């Protein structure tokens, strides 16, 4: 019984660790992109030139 409980706690710890890592990566990525956009707009660069277009629009020139 003792090892079964420790395995459940270990699995729960793994799930929480993965969730916290993914959430942290999301927060860092979101913050970095916001900082990049704010810096580019404060320097006078239009936002449209710093945003990556959707994948479908990047391939649209190939069909023409």
Buried (B, 14 or more C-beta within 10 A) or exposed (E): EEEEEEEEEEEEEEEEEEEEEEEEEEEEEEEEEEEEBEEBEEEEEEEEEEEEEEEEEEEEEEEE
